[in-house]
Amino acid sequence: MNLLIFAADELQGSLLELSGRRARHLRKVLRVELGDKVRVGMVNAGVGSGRVVSLDQGRVGLEVELAELPRPQFELELILALPRPIMLQRIIKQATVLGVRRFHLIRSRRVEKSFFQSPVLEPDRLHGLLLEGMEQGMDTWLPQVIIHPRFKPFAEDVLPTLEGQGIIAHPGGDHSLASLELPWKETMPRILLAVGPEGGWNDFEVELFTAQGFSSFTMGQRILHVDTAVVALLSQLQLLYELEGALEKR
């Protein structure tokens, strides 16, 4: 836990009373004592410090002072063909760590219907995974997760409403990610990244994405598992953004 996350309604004035998992972490892992400070953040608000003012019967009281609001370098939405539940858990957490602001979990031809009945998609379970990612990545932004059980309505009705440059990972693409024209020079670049299922997108799905302005690209000859591909692509986008900034400073 690199950042202790709490909701606005948990704060009473400047006092935050903790019990359960977070209190156990402070007591057992960080071994806090009275007067110690820990880094804290309010969901969708600022980060700051919490000074330990009470330790009593498994509870920890913090006097909270918030300061700066974390700002993303660019806005990123992940459009993901719903993977197997065990893989989805890893992706949700790691993608949150890497800065995804919104998830669209969609149906594609190679996605099994049963995946949409997984307990992982229950709101409380998703919320827990998102919080773990926020704690690890030291970010207070709570990503939104939207589930789309039908592909065509998503592609034809939802995609046109999304803002940003759309890109779709596809083994049959003619371009690499680095060769695409991405909006890095904008004040707040917005990227829509579409990643398919283990078997890849079919031609019909790729055509619908490209009809909505998405640019297709390939990751090369090696075929990666979806969770590996997502982490690799998000890391590459971050690197491309930083390289573009470095070139502008020359």
PEFEN-V253822 format. One record per residue. N is the residue number from 1. RES is the residue in three letters. PHI is phi in degrees with one decimal (none if undefined). NEAR is the number of other C-alpha atoms within 12 Angstrom. Layout:
N:RES:PHI:NEAR + N:RES:PHI:NEAR
This chain:
1:MET:none:26 + 2:ASN:-83.3:25 + 3:LEU:-143.1:31 + 4:LEU:-82.8:38 + 5:ILE:-97.8:43 + 6:PHE:-142.6:38 + 7:ALA:-92.4:23 + 8:ALA:-59.7:20 + 9:ASP:-75.6:13 + 10:GLU:-85.3:20 + 11:LEU:-89.5:24 + 12:GLN:-112.7:16 + 13:GLY:69.8:14 + 14:SER:-112.3:22 + 15:LEU:-99.0:24 + 16:LEU:-118.3:33 + 17:GLU:-99.5:29 + 18:LEU:-116.2:32 + 19:SER:-142.5:22 + 20:GLY:71.1:15 + 21:ARG:-58.5:19 + 22:ARG:-67.6:31 + 23:ALA:-65.4:31 + 24:ARG:-62.5:21 + 25:HIS:-64.6:22 + 26:LEU:-64.1:35 + 27:ARG:-81.0:27 + 28:LYS:-89.2:16 + 29:VAL:-95.4:14 + 30:LEU:-81.1:19 + 31:ARG:52.8:17 + 32:VAL:-69.6:26 + 33:GLU:-127.5:21 + 34:LEU:-56.0:20 + 35:GLY:94.2:17 + 36:ASP:-67.6:23 + 37:LYS:-116.8:24 + 38:VAL:-127.4:35 + 39:ARG:-83.4:32 + 40:VAL:-131.0:38 + 41:GLY:-151.6:39 + 42:MET:-93.3:37 + 43:VAL:-54.0:30 + 44:ASN:59.1:23 + 45:ALA:-143.7:22 + 46:GLY:-83.0:28 + 47:VAL:-113.3:32 + 48:GLY:-177.7:29 + 49:SER:-130.2:27 + 50:GLY:-125.8:36 + 51:ARG:-93.8:28 + 52:VAL:-69.6:33 + 53:VAL:-114.8:24 + 54:SER:-155.0:26 + 55:LEU:-137.3:24 + 56:ASP:-151.2:18 + 57:GLN:48.6:13 + 58:GLY:80.2:19 + 59:ARG:-110.7:24 + 60:VAL:-131.5:34 + 61:GLY:-106.5:34 + 62:LEU:-122.5:39 + 63:GLU:-91.7:28 + 64:VAL:-98.7:33 + 65:GLU:-133.5:24 + 66:LEU:-100.7:28 + 67:ALA:-131.5:16 + 68:GLU:-73.7:18 + 69:LEU:-102.4:19 + 70:PRO:-59.3:23 + 71:ARG:-119.0:18 + 72:PRO:-72.0:23 + 73:GLN:-79.5:25 + 74:PHE:-155.3:29 + 75:GLU:-87.2:33 + 76:LEU:-135.3:38 + 77:GLU:-116.0:37 + 78:LEU:-108.0:43 + 79:ILE:-99.7:44 + 80:LEU:-126.3:43 + 81:ALA:-64.1:45 + 82:LEU:-55.1:48 + 83:PRO:-88.9:37 + 84:ARG:-58.0:29 + 85:PRO:-52.7:28 + 86:ILE:-63.8:18 + 87:MET:-75.1:26 + 88:LEU:-60.0:33 + 89:GLN:-58.7:29 + 90:ARG:-64.4:27 + 91:ILE:-66.6:40 + 92:ILE:-57.3:45 + 93:LYS:-67.1:34 + 94:GLN:-67.9:31 + 95:ALA:-67.5:43 + 96:THR:-66.1:40 + 97:VAL:-56.0:34 + 98:LEU:-88.4:38 + 99:GLY:101.1:41 + 100:VAL:-64.9:43 + 101:ARG:-96.6:35 + 102:ARG:-152.8:30 + 103:PHE:-110.4:35 + 104:HIS:-114.5:34 + 105:LEU:-96.2:36 + 106:ILE:-122.3:37 + 107:ARG:-91.4:32 + 108:SER:-132.6:37 + 109:ARG:-57.9:24 + 110:ARG:-95.9:22 + 111:VAL:-98.5:27 + 112:GLU:-74.2:22 + 113:LYS:-58.9:21 + 114:SER:-62.7:17 + 115:PHE:-60.3:27 + 116:PHE:-76.1:25 + 117:GLN:-99.9:15 + 118:SER:-67.9:21 + 119:PRO:-60.9:17 + 120:VAL:-61.0:29 + 121:LEU:-84.6:30 + 122:GLU:-66.3:19 + 123:PRO:-52.1:16 + 124:ASP:-65.8:13 + 125:ARG:-67.3:20 + 126:LEU:-62.2:30 + 127:HIS:-59.7:23 + 128:GLY:-62.9:23 + 129:LEU:-65.4:30 + 130:LEU:-63.6:42 + 131:LEU:-63.2:38 + 132:GLU:-60.6:35 + 133:GLY:-65.1:35 + 134:MET:-64.6:39 + 135:GLU:-62.1:33 + 136:GLN:-69.3:23 + 137:GLY:-84.9:28 + 138:MET:55.6:33 + 139:ASP:-133.4:40 + 140:THR:-98.3:40 + 141:TRP:-73.0:35 + 142:LEU:-90.2:37 + 143:PRO:-63.8:34 + 144:GLN:-97.1:26 + 145:VAL:-118.6:31 + 146:ILE:-119.7:24 + 147:ILE:-104.7:27 + 148:HIS:-121.9:26 + 149:PRO:-76.4:26 + 150:ARG:-128.3:24 + 151:PHE:-71.5:33 + 152:LYS:-62.1:21 + 153:PRO:-59.7:17 + 154:PHE:-63.6:28 + 155:ALA:-65.5:32 + 156:GLU:-90.8:20 + 157:ASP:-107.4:16 + 158:VAL:-91.0:22 + 159:LEU:-52.3:31 + 160:PRO:-63.0:21 + 161:THR:-89.9:13 + 162:LEU:-85.7:27 + 163:GLU:-94.6:22 + 164:GLY:130.0:27 + 165:GLN:-84.0:33 + 166:GLY:-88.8:37 + 167:ILE:-135.3:41 + 168:ILE:-129.4:43 + 169:ALA:-77.4:45 + 170:HIS:-154.5:39 + 171:PRO:-55.9:29 + 172:GLY:-88.7:21 + 173:GLY:-68.6:26 + 174:ASP:-92.3:18 + 175:HIS:-121.9:20 + 176:SER:-91.0:24 + 177:LEU:-60.6:32 + 178:ALA:-66.3:23 + 179:SER:-87.2:17 + 180:LEU:-75.2:24 + 181:GLU:-86.2:22 + 182:LEU:-109.0:27 + 183:PRO:-81.1:25 + 184:TRP:-65.0:28 + 185:LYS:-81.1:20 + 186:GLU:-72.0:17 + 187:THR:-59.7:12 + 188:MET:-134.6:19 + 189:PRO:-58.0:25 + 190:ARG:-125.1:29 + 191:ILE:-121.8:37 + 192:LEU:-110.8:40 + 193:LEU:-104.4:44 + 194:ALA:-105.6:42 + 195:VAL:-124.6:48 + 196:GLY:-87.9:42 + 197:PRO:-79.0:36 + 198:GLU:-55.2:29 + 199:GLY:-86.6:21 + 200:GLY:86.6:32 + 201:TRP:-74.1:32 + 202:ASN:-91.1:23 + 203:ASP:-61.4:18 + 204:PHE:-60.3:16 + 205:GLU:-65.9:34 + 206:VAL:-62.8:33 + 207:GLU:-62.7:21 + 208:LEU:-67.2:27 + 209:PHE:-64.7:36 + 210:THR:-65.9:26 + 211:ALA:-64.3:19 + 212:GLN:-97.3:27 + 213:GLY:92.7:22 + 214:PHE:-76.2:34 + 215:SER:-98.2:33 + 216:SER:-88.1:38 + 217:PHE:-144.7:28 + 218:THR:-112.8:29 + 219:MET:-93.4:29 + 220:GLY:110.0:19 + 221:GLN:-76.7:11 + 222:ARG:-80.9:11 + 223:ILE:-97.7:20 + 224:LEU:-102.0:24 + 225:HIS:-64.3:23 + 226:VAL:-60.0:34 + 227:ASP:-64.4:31 + 228:THR:-68.4:22 + 229:ALA:-61.5:33 + 230:VAL:-61.2:41 + 231:VAL:-62.5:28 + 232:ALA:-62.8:23 + 233:LEU:-68.5:36 + 234:LEU:-64.6:34 + 235:SER:-66.8:22 + 236:GLN:-66.2:20 + 237:LEU:-63.9:35 + 238:GLN:-62.5:28 + 239:LEU:-64.4:19 + 240:LEU:-62.0:25 + 241:TYR:-62.2:31 + 242:GLU:-68.5:18 + 243:LEU:-65.7:17 + 244:GLU:-62.7:21 + 245:GLY:-66.0:18 + 246:ALA:-66.8:13 + 247:LEU:-66.2:12 + 248:GLU:-65.9:11 + 249:LYS:-79.9:8 + 250:ARG:-71.1:7
